[in-house]
Amino acid sequence: MSDDRTMLTEVATGLFRNLSTPEDVVAAEGTGWSERLWSALVESGFPSVSVPEEAGGSGGDVADACALLAAAGRFAAPVPLAEAGLLGGWALAAAGLELPEGPVSVAVGRPGDVVELSGGPGAWRLTARLQRVPWGGRSTRVVLLASVDGECSVVSAPTAAAEVTPGRNLALEPRDTLTWDDVPLSDEVVAPAPEGVDGEALRLRGALGRAALIAGALARVSELTVRYTGEREQFGRPIARFQAVQAHLVTIAEEAQLAGLATEVAALNARPDPSFFDVAAAKAAASEAATVAARAAHQAHGAIGMTKEYELGQLTRRLWSWRDEFGSERYWNRELGRRLAGAGADELWPRISTGLVSG
């Protein structure tokens, strides 16, 4: 890890440790997010860490953003950090659109979503219905893609003009439905999508962002489980000395390392953008690790792991939510297999032997 990225991670970790405590997370699950944490992140320039400086960002790269997201995942940070920079900020900057003052979210397109952009310069109109938008109701803008006469455009849609139907995921993070009904838009919020900005690119970035959050949360789950099993005693000795519990600890550590390594490789190889094979492998590995490690952690903890106030339950509910967002392990394994099969037998071994690291 570079010195700059190490410093970034250390500063962010300190901020999350102070402002995203288990008590803060419980409070945010009631209100929808943490305004205090978001304000501190904005003041530090973290939401736009991977957005170019000339576009109003901090000038970092995808690896910087993923390191920051891993730190956020460790503390179950209740803010739209991935959406604001790695996805939304990137799309807006690439299209030459201005970054808004407040939080940004992204709609990548779900089955049943409707997006209709009509008119033209000086007379744009938006009619859309987007489901399960992360922190949609809390965002100032929602970045979406729309087709006009066969050409793709990036739209920075104002949330204030939308009807918001609140929704939540299992972790009680906002996943709202937003509806715009023939809303006029100015030319300043619509721009042609440049090459490389499309639905697949947004989905890849979203999947990589969720993989980074999962990796961070799994690292913390491993720490919690080691600590708890070392302190909890049965029959006069710590339960960590029992062979069955030791097996759980090994499983959790293995899965945490696997998710972390796969995500780090995908992020470091993003020069400048994530590749399909890297992200597909990373998200499939991270999502599967989330399932396996969460199960082992709860078996090692017993009933206390399910209490709302205890940190483990906060993390595992997020793991169970994030593993499916932007594609589950089944989705990415299927897509990965389809691409490999389509490339032909001669491409299979090079992909395996190089760790699926080139797109």
Contacts in CASP RR format, 6 or more apart in sequence:
PFRMAT RR
TARGET T0000
AUTHOR 0000-0000-0000
METHOD contacts of the structure
MODEL  1
MSDDRTMLTEVATGLFRNLSTPEDVVAAEGTGWSERLWSALVESGFPSVS
VPEEAGGSGGDVADACALLAAAGRFAAPVPLAEAGLLGGWALAAAGLELP
EGPVSVAVGRPGDVVELSGGPGAWRLTARLQRVPWGGRSTRVVLLASVDG
ECSVVSAPTAAAEVTPGRNLALEPRDTLTWDDVPLSDEVVAPAPEGVDGE
ALRLRGALGRAALIAGALARVSELTVRYTGEREQFGRPIARFQAVQAHLV
TIAEEAQLAGLATEVAALNARPDPSFFDVAAAKAAASEAATVAARAAHQA
HGAIGMTKEYELGQLTRRLWSWRDEFGSERYWNRELGRRLAGAGADELWP
RISTGLVSG
1 9 0 8 1.000
1 67 0 8 1.000
4 64 0 8 1.000
5 63 0 8 1.000
5 64 0 8 1.000
5 67 0 8 1.000
8 49 0 8 1.000
8 64 0 8 1.000
8 67 0 8 1.000
8 68 0 8 1.000
9 67 0 8 1.000
9 68 0 8 1.000
9 70 0 8 1.000
9 71 0 8 1.000
11 44 0 8 1.000
12 44 0 8 1.000
12 46 0 8 1.000
12 68 0 8 1.000
12 71 0 8 1.000
12 72 0 8 1.000
13 71 0 8 1.000
13 74 0 8 1.000
15 37 0 8 1.000
15 40 0 8 1.000
15 41 0 8 1.000
15 44 0 8 1.000
15 46 0 8 1.000
16 37 0 8 1.000
16 71 0 8 1.000
16 72 0 8 1.000
16 74 0 8 1.000
16 75 0 8 1.000
16 77 0 8 1.000
17 75 0 8 1.000
19 34 0 8 1.000
19 36 0 8 1.000
19 37 0 8 1.000
19 40 0 8 1.000
20 34 0 8 1.000
20 37 0 8 1.000
20 72 0 8 1.000
20 75 0 8 1.000
20 76 0 8 1.000
20 77 0 8 1.000
20 78 0 8 1.000
21 75 0 8 1.000
22 309 0 8 1.000
22 310 0 8 1.000
22 311 0 8 1.000
22 314 0 8 1.000
23 309 0 8 1.000
24 34 0 8 1.000
24 36 0 8 1.000
24 37 0 8 1.000
24 78 0 8 1.000
25 75 0 8 1.000
25 76 0 8 1.000
25 78 0 8 1.000
25 314 0 8 1.000
26 308 0 8 1.000
26 309 0 8 1.000
26 314 0 8 1.000
27 34 0 8 1.000
28 34 0 8 1.000
28 37 0 8 1.000
28 78 0 8 1.000
29 78 0 8 1.000
29 171 0 8 1.000
29 172 0 8 1.000
30 172 0 8 1.000
32 78 0 8 1.000
32 135 0 8 1.000
32 138 0 8 1.000
32 172 0 8 1.000
32 173 0 8 1.000
32 174 0 8 1.000
33 78 0 8 1.000
33 79 0 8 1.000
33 80 0 8 1.000
33 135 0 8 1.000
33 138 0 8 1.000
33 174 0 8 1.000
34 77 0 8 1.000
34 78 0 8 1.000
34 79 0 8 1.000
37 77 0 8 1.000
37 78 0 8 1.000
37 79 0 8 1.000
38 79 0 8 1.000
38 103 0 8 1.000
41 47 0 8 1.000
41 79 0 8 1.000
41 81 0 8 1.000
42 102 0 8 1.000
45 57 0 8 1.000
45 58 0 8 1.000
46 58 0 8 1.000
46 68 0 8 1.000
46 81 0 8 1.000
47 81 0 8 1.000
47 84 0 8 1.000
47 85 0 8 1.000
47 103 0 8 1.000
47 104 0 8 1.000
48 56 0 8 1.000
48 57 0 8 1.000
48 58 0 8 1.000
48 84 0 8 1.000
48 85 0 8 1.000
48 89 0 8 1.000
48 99 0 8 1.000
49 57 0 8 1.000
49 58 0 8 1.000
49 59 0 8 1.000
49 60 0 8 1.000
49 64 0 8 1.000
49 65 0 8 1.000
49 68 0 8 1.000
49 85 0 8 1.000
50 58 0 8 1.000
50 59 0 8 1.000
50 60 0 8 1.000
50 61 0 8 1.000
50 62 0 8 1.000
50 64 0 8 1.000
50 65 0 8 1.000
50 85 0 8 1.000
50 86 0 8 1.000
50 90 0 8 1.000
51 57 0 8 1.000
51 58 0 8 1.000
51 59 0 8 1.000
51 60 0 8 1.000
51 85 0 8 1.000
51 89 0 8 1.000
51 90 0 8 1.000
51 93 0 8 1.000
51 99 0 8 1.000
52 59 0 8 1.000
52 93 0 8 1.000
53 59 0 8 1.000
55 89 0 8 1.000
55 92 0 8 1.000
55 93 0 8 1.000
55 96 0 8 1.000
55 99 0 8 1.000
56 93 0 8 1.000
56 99 0 8 1.000
57 93 0 8 1.000
57 99 0 8 1.000
61 270 0 8 1.000
61 272 0 8 1.000
62 86 0 8 1.000
62 205 0 8 1.000
62 208 0 8 1.000
62 267 0 8 1.000
62 270 0 8 1.000
62 272 0 8 1.000
62 273 0 8 1.000
62 274 0 8 1.000
63 264 0 8 1.000
63 267 0 8 1.000
63 268 0 8 1.000
63 270 0 8 1.000
65 82 0 8 1.000
65 85 0 8 1.000
65 86 0 8 1.000
65 209 0 8 1.000
65 212 0 8 1.000
65 267 0 8 1.000
66 86 0 8 1.000
66 208 0 8 1.000
66 209 0 8 1.000
66 212 0 8 1.000
66 263 0 8 1.000
66 264 0 8 1.000
66 266 0 8 1.000
66 267 0 8 1.000
67 212 0 8 1.000
67 267 0 8 1.000
68 81 0 8 1.000
69 81 0 8 1.000
69 82 0 8 1.000
69 86 0 8 1.000
69 209 0 8 1.000
69 212 0 8 1.000
69 213 0 8 1.000
69 216 0 8 1.000
70 212 0 8 1.000
70 213 0 8 1.000
70 215 0 8 1.000
70 216 0 8 1.000
70 219 0 8 1.000
70 260 0 8 1.000
70 263 0 8 1.000
71 216 0 8 1.000
72 79 0 8 1.000
72 81 0 8 1.000
72 213 0 8 1.000
72 216 0 8 1.000
73 212 0 8 1.000
73 213 0 8 1.000
73 214 0 8 1.000
73 216 0 8 1.000
73 217 0 8 1.000
73 220 0 8 1.000
73 315 0 8 1.000
73 318 0 8 1.000
74 216 0 8 1.000
74 217 0 8 1.000
74 219 0 8 1.000
74 220 0 8 1.000
75 220 0 8 1.000
76 171 0 8 1.000
76 217 0 8 1.000
76 311 0 8 1.000
76 314 0 8 1.000
76 315 0 8 1.000
76 318 0 8 1.000
78 173 0 8 1.000
79 103 0 8 1.000
79 135 0 8 1.000
80 103 0 8 1.000
80 104 0 8 1.000
80 105 0 8 1.000
80 134 0 8 1.000
80 135 0 8 1.000
80 136 0 8 1.000
80 138 0 8 1.000
80 139 0 8 1.000
82 206 0 8 1.000
82 209 0 8 1.000
82 210 0 8 1.000
82 212 0 8 1.000
82 213 0 8 1.000
83 103 0 8 1.000
83 104 0 8 1.000
83 105 0 8 1.000
83 106 0 8 1.000
83 134 0 8 1.000
83 135 0 8 1.000
83 139 0 8 1.000
84 103 0 8 1.000
84 104 0 8 1.000
84 105 0 8 1.000
85 104 0 8 1.000
86 205 0 8 1.000
86 206 0 8 1.000
86 208 0 8 1.000
86 209 0 8 1.000
87 106 0 8 1.000
87 108 0 8 1.000
87 143 0 8 1.000
87 202 0 8 1.000
87 205 0 8 1.000
87 206 0 8 1.000
88 104 0 8 1.000
88 105 0 8 1.000
88 106 0 8 1.000
88 143 0 8 1.000
89 99 0 8 1.000
89 104 0 8 1.000
89 143 0 8 1.000
90 205 0 8 1.000
91 106 0 8 1.000
91 143 0 8 1.000
91 154 0 8 1.000
91 193 0 8 1.000
91 197 0 8 1.000
91 202 0 8 1.000
92 98 0 8 1.000
92 99 0 8 1.000
92 104 0 8 1.000
92 143 0 8 1.000
92 154 0 8 1.000
92 156 0 8 1.000
93 99 0 8 1.000
94 154 0 8 1.000
94 193 0 8 1.000
94 194 0 8 1.000
94 196 0 8 1.000
94 197 0 8 1.000
95 154 0 8 1.000
95 191 0 8 1.000
95 192 0 8 1.000
95 193 0 8 1.000
95 194 0 8 1.000
95 197 0 8 1.000
96 191 0 8 1.000
97 154 0 8 1.000
97 156 0 8 1.000
97 188 0 8 1.000
97 189 0 8 1.000
97 191 0 8 1.000
98 156 0 8 1.000
98 188 0 8 1.000
100 140 0 8 1.000
100 141 0 8 1.000
100 156 0 8 1.000
101 140 0 8 1.000
102 139 0 8 1.000
102 140 0 8 1.000
102 141 0 8 1.000
103 135 0 8 1.000
103 138 0 8 1.000
103 139 0 8 1.000
103 140 0 8 1.000
104 139 0 8 1.000
104 140 0 8 1.000
104 141 0 8 1.000
104 142 0 8 1.000
104 143 0 8 1.000
105 133 0 8 1.000
105 134 0 8 1.000
105 135 0 8 1.000
105 136 0 8 1.000
105 137 0 8 1.000
105 138 0 8 1.000
105 139 0 8 1.000
105 141 0 8 1.000
105 142 0 8 1.000
105 143 0 8 1.000
106 133 0 8 1.000
106 134 0 8 1.000
106 142 0 8 1.000
106 143 0 8 1.000
106 144 0 8 1.000
106 202 0 8 1.000
106 206 0 8 1.000
107 113 0 8 1.000
107 115 0 8 1.000
107 130 0 8 1.000
107 133 0 8 1.000
107 142 0 8 1.000
107 143 0 8 1.000
107 144 0 8 1.000
107 178 0 8 1.000
108 199 0 8 1.000
108 202 0 8 1.000
108 203 0 8 1.000
108 206 0 8 1.000
108 326 0 8 1.000
109 115 0 8 1.000
109 130 0 8 1.000
109 144 0 8 1.000
109 199 0 8 1.000
110 130 0 8 1.000
110 131 0 8 1.000
110 132 0 8 1.000
112 129 0 8 1.000
112 131 0 8 1.000
113 128 0 8 1.000
113 129 0 8 1.000
113 130 0 8 1.000
113 131 0 8 1.000
114 127 0 8 1.000
114 128 0 8 1.000
114 129 0 8 1.000
115 126 0 8 1.000
115 128 0 8 1.000
115 130 0 8 1.000
115 144 0 8 1.000
115 145 0 8 1.000
115 146 0 8 1.000
115 147 0 8 1.000
116 126 0 8 1.000
116 127 0 8 1.000
116 128 0 8 1.000
116 146 0 8 1.000
117 124 0 8 1.000
117 125 0 8 1.000
117 126 0 8 1.000
117 146 0 8 1.000
117 147 0 8 1.000
117 148 0 8 1.000
117 153 0 8 1.000
117 155 0 8 1.000
117 185 0 8 1.000
117 190 0 8 1.000
118 124 0 8 1.000
118 125 0 8 1.000
118 127 0 8 1.000
118 148 0 8 1.000
119 125 0 8 1.000
119 148 0 8 1.000
120 148 0 8 1.000
121 187 0 8 1.000
122 186 0 8 1.000
122 187 0 8 1.000
123 184 0 8 1.000
124 184 0 8 1.000
124 185 0 8 1.000
124 186 0 8 1.000
124 187 0 8 1.000
124 190 0 8 1.000
125 182 0 8 1.000
125 183 0 8 1.000
125 184 0 8 1.000
125 185 0 8 1.000
126 146 0 8 1.000
126 155 0 8 1.000
126 157 0 8 1.000
126 180 0 8 1.000
126 182 0 8 1.000
126 183 0 8 1.000
126 184 0 8 1.000
126 185 0 8 1.000
127 180 0 8 1.000
127 181 0 8 1.000
127 182 0 8 1.000
127 183 0 8 1.000
128 144 0 8 1.000
128 146 0 8 1.000
128 157 0 8 1.000
128 178 0 8 1.000
128 179 0 8 1.000
128 180 0 8 1.000
129 177 0 8 1.000
129 178 0 8 1.000
129 179 0 8 1.000
129 180 0 8 1.000
130 142 0 8 1.000
130 144 0 8 1.000
130 177 0 8 1.000
130 178 0 8 1.000
130 179 0 8 1.000
131 177 0 8 1.000
132 167 0 8 1.000
132 169 0 8 1.000
132 175 0 8 1.000
132 176 0 8 1.000
132 177 0 8 1.000
133 139 0 8 1.000
133 142 0 8 1.000
133 175 0 8 1.000
133 176 0 8 1.000
133 177 0 8 1.000
133 178 0 8 1.000
134 173 0 8 1.000
134 174 0 8 1.000
134 175 0 8 1.000
134 325 0 8 1.000
135 173 0 8 1.000
135 174 0 8 1.000
135 176 0 8 1.000
136 142 0 8 1.000
136 159 0 8 1.000
136 164 0 8 1.000
136 174 0 8 1.000
136 176 0 8 1.000
136 178 0 8 1.000
137 159 0 8 1.000
137 164 0 8 1.000
137 166 0 8 1.000
137 174 0 8 1.000
137 176 0 8 1.000
137 178 0 8 1.000
138 174 0 8 1.000
139 159 0 8 1.000
140 158 0 8 1.000
140 159 0 8 1.000
140 160 0 8 1.000
141 156 0 8 1.000
141 157 0 8 1.000
141 158 0 8 1.000
141 159 0 8 1.000
141 189 0 8 1.000
142 156 0 8 1.000
142 157 0 8 1.000
142 159 0 8 1.000
142 162 0 8 1.000
142 178 0 8 1.000
143 154 0 8 1.000
143 155 0 8 1.000
143 156 0 8 1.000
143 157 0 8 1.000
144 154 0 8 1.000
144 155 0 8 1.000
144 157 0 8 1.000
145 152 0 8 1.000
145 153 0 8 1.000
145 154 0 8 1.000
145 155 0 8 1.000
145 193 0 8 1.000
145 197 0 8 1.000
145 198 0 8 1.000
145 199 0 8 1.000
145 202 0 8 1.000
146 152 0 8 1.000
146 153 0 8 1.000
146 155 0 8 1.000
147 153 0 8 1.000
151 192 0 8 1.000
151 193 0 8 1.000
152 192 0 8 1.000
152 193 0 8 1.000
152 197 0 8 1.000
152 198 0 8 1.000
153 190 0 8 1.000
153 191 0 8 1.000
153 192 0 8 1.000
153 193 0 8 1.000
154 190 0 8 1.000
154 191 0 8 1.000
154 192 0 8 1.000
154 193 0 8 1.000
154 197 0 8 1.000
155 185 0 8 1.000
155 189 0 8 1.000
155 190 0 8 1.000
156 189 0 8 1.000
156 190 0 8 1.000
157 178 0 8 1.000
157 180 0 8 1.000
157 183 0 8 1.000
157 185 0 8 1.000
157 189 0 8 1.000
158 183 0 8 1.000
158 185 0 8 1.000
158 189 0 8 1.000
159 178 0 8 1.000
161 180 0 8 1.000
161 183 0 8 1.000
162 178 0 8 1.000
162 179 0 8 1.000
162 180 0 8 1.000
162 183 0 8 1.000
163 178 0 8 1.000
163 179 0 8 1.000
163 180 0 8 1.000
163 181 0 8 1.000
164 176 0 8 1.000
164 177 0 8 1.000
164 178 0 8 1.000
165 176 0 8 1.000
165 177 0 8 1.000
165 178 0 8 1.000
165 179 0 8 1.000
166 174 0 8 1.000
166 176 0 8 1.000
167 174 0 8 1.000
167 175 0 8 1.000
167 176 0 8 1.000
167 177 0 8 1.000
168 174 0 8 1.000
168 175 0 8 1.000
169 175 0 8 1.000
169 321 0 8 1.000
169 325 0 8 1.000
170 317 0 8 1.000
170 320 0 8 1.000
170 321 0 8 1.000
171 314 0 8 1.000
171 317 0 8 1.000
171 318 0 8 1.000
171 320 0 8 1.000
171 321 0 8 1.000
172 317 0 8 1.000
173 318 0 8 1.000
173 321 0 8 1.000
196 273 0 8 1.000
200 276 0 8 1.000
201 273 0 8 1.000
203 326 0 8 1.000
203 327 0 8 1.000
204 273 0 8 1.000
204 274 0 8 1.000
204 275 0 8 1.000
204 276 0 8 1.000
204 279 0 8 1.000
205 273 0 8 1.000
205 274 0 8 1.000
206 325 0 8 1.000
206 326 0 8 1.000
207 279 0 8 1.000
207 280 0 8 1.000
207 282 0 8 1.000
207 283 0 8 1.000
207 326 0 8 1.000
207 327 0 8 1.000
207 332 0 8 1.000
208 263 0 8 1.000
208 266 0 8 1.000
208 267 0 8 1.000
208 270 0 8 1.000
208 274 0 8 1.000
208 279 0 8 1.000
208 282 0 8 1.000
208 283 0 8 1.000
209 326 0 8 1.000
210 283 0 8 1.000
210 286 0 8 1.000
210 322 0 8 1.000
210 323 0 8 1.000
210 325 0 8 1.000
210 326 0 8 1.000
211 259 0 8 1.000
211 262 0 8 1.000
211 263 0 8 1.000
211 266 0 8 1.000
211 279 0 8 1.000
211 282 0 8 1.000
211 283 0 8 1.000
211 285 0 8 1.000
211 286 0 8 1.000
211 287 0 8 1.000
212 263 0 8 1.000
212 267 0 8 1.000
213 318 0 8 1.000
213 322 0 8 1.000
214 259 0 8 1.000
214 263 0 8 1.000
214 286 0 8 1.000
214 287 0 8 1.000
214 289 0 8 1.000
214 290 0 8 1.000
214 319 0 8 1.000
214 322 0 8 1.000
214 323 0 8 1.000
215 256 0 8 1.000
215 259 0 8 1.000
215 260 0 8 1.000
215 263 0 8 1.000
215 264 0 8 1.000
215 286 0 8 1.000
216 256 0 8 1.000
216 259 0 8 1.000
216 260 0 8 1.000
217 290 0 8 1.000
217 315 0 8 1.000
217 318 0 8 1.000
217 319 0 8 1.000
217 322 0 8 1.000
218 252 0 8 1.000
218 255 0 8 1.000
218 256 0 8 1.000
218 259 0 8 1.000
218 260 0 8 1.000
218 286 0 8 1.000
218 289 0 8 1.000
218 290 0 8 1.000
218 293 0 8 1.000
218 319 0 8 1.000
219 256 0 8 1.000
219 260 0 8 1.000
220 311 0 8 1.000
220 315 0 8 1.000
221 252 0 8 1.000
221 256 0 8 1.000
221 293 0 8 1.000
221 294 0 8 1.000
221 297 0 8 1.000
221 312 0 8 1.000
221 315 0 8 1.000
221 316 0 8 1.000
221 319 0 8 1.000
222 249 0 8 1.000
222 252 0 8 1.000
222 253 0 8 1.000
222 256 0 8 1.000
222 293 0 8 1.000
222 297 0 8 1.000
224 297 0 8 1.000
224 311 0 8 1.000
224 312 0 8 1.000
224 315 0 8 1.000
225 248 0 8 1.000
225 249 0 8 1.000
225 252 0 8 1.000
225 296 0 8 1.000
225 297 0 8 1.000
225 300 0 8 1.000
225 301 0 8 1.000
225 312 0 8 1.000
226 240 0 8 1.000
226 249 0 8 1.000
228 300 0 8 1.000
228 301 0 8 1.000
228 304 0 8 1.000
228 312 0 8 1.000
229 238 0 8 1.000
229 239 0 8 1.000
229 240 0 8 1.000
229 245 0 8 1.000
229 248 0 8 1.000
229 249 0 8 1.000
229 300 0 8 1.000
230 238 0 8 1.000
230 239 0 8 1.000
230 240 0 8 1.000
231 238 0 8 1.000
232 238 0 8 1.000
232 239 0 8 1.000
233 239 0 8 1.000
234 242 0 8 1.000
239 245 0 8 1.000
239 300 0 8 1.000
240 246 0 8 1.000
240 249 0 8 1.000
245 300 0 8 1.000
248 296 0 8 1.000
248 297 0 8 1.000
248 299 0 8 1.000
248 300 0 8 1.000
249 300 0 8 1.000
251 292 0 8 1.000
251 293 0 8 1.000
251 296 0 8 1.000
252 293 0 8 1.000
252 296 0 8 1.000
252 297 0 8 1.000
252 300 0 8 1.000
255 288 0 8 1.000
255 289 0 8 1.000
255 290 0 8 1.000
255 292 0 8 1.000
255 293 0 8 1.000
255 296 0 8 1.000
256 289 0 8 1.000
256 293 0 8 1.000
258 285 0 8 1.000
258 289 0 8 1.000
259 282 0 8 1.000
259 285 0 8 1.000
259 286 0 8 1.000
259 289 0 8 1.000
259 290 0 8 1.000
260 286 0 8 1.000
262 281 0 8 1.000
262 282 0 8 1.000
262 285 0 8 1.000
262 286 0 8 1.000
263 282 0 8 1.000
263 286 0 8 1.000
265 278 0 8 1.000
265 282 0 8 1.000
265 355 0 8 1.000
265 357 0 8 1.000
266 274 0 8 1.000
266 275 0 8 1.000
266 278 0 8 1.000
266 279 0 8 1.000
266 281 0 8 1.000
266 282 0 8 1.000
267 274 0 8 1.000
269 275 0 8 1.000
269 278 0 8 1.000
269 357 0 8 1.000
269 358 0 8 1.000
270 278 0 8 1.000
275 357 0 8 1.000
275 358 0 8 1.000
275 359 0 8 1.000
276 335 0 8 1.000
276 339 0 8 1.000
276 359 0 8 1.000
277 336 0 8 1.000
277 339 0 8 1.000
277 351 0 8 1.000
277 356 0 8 1.000
277 357 0 8 1.000
277 358 0 8 1.000
277 359 0 8 1.000
278 356 0 8 1.000
278 357 0 8 1.000
278 359 0 8 1.000
279 332 0 8 1.000
280 332 0 8 1.000
280 333 0 8 1.000
280 335 0 8 1.000
280 336 0 8 1.000
280 339 0 8 1.000
280 356 0 8 1.000
281 332 0 8 1.000
281 336 0 8 1.000
281 355 0 8 1.000
281 356 0 8 1.000
283 326 0 8 1.000
283 327 0 8 1.000
283 329 0 8 1.000
283 332 0 8 1.000
284 329 0 8 1.000
284 332 0 8 1.000
284 333 0 8 1.000
284 336 0 8 1.000
285 329 0 8 1.000
286 323 0 8 1.000
287 322 0 8 1.000
287 323 0 8 1.000
287 324 0 8 1.000
287 327 0 8 1.000
287 328 0 8 1.000
287 329 0 8 1.000
287 332 0 8 1.000
288 323 0 8 1.000
288 329 0 8 1.000
290 319 0 8 1.000
290 320 0 8 1.000
290 322 0 8 1.000
290 323 0 8 1.000
291 319 0 8 1.000
291 320 0 8 1.000
291 323 0 8 1.000
291 329 0 8 1.000
293 319 0 8 1.000
294 316 0 8 1.000
294 319 0 8 1.000
294 320 0 8 1.000
297 305 0 8 1.000
297 312 0 8 1.000
297 316 0 8 1.000
298 305 0 8 1.000
298 306 0 8 1.000
298 312 0 8 1.000
298 316 0 8 1.000
301 312 0 8 1.000
304 310 0 8 1.000
304 312 0 8 1.000
305 312 0 8 1.000
305 313 0 8 1.000
305 316 0 8 1.000
306 313 0 8 1.000
307 313 0 8 1.000
308 314 0 8 1.000
323 329 0 8 1.000
336 356 0 8 1.000
340 347 0 8 1.000
340 348 0 8 1.000
340 351 0 8 1.000
343 351 0 8 1.000
END
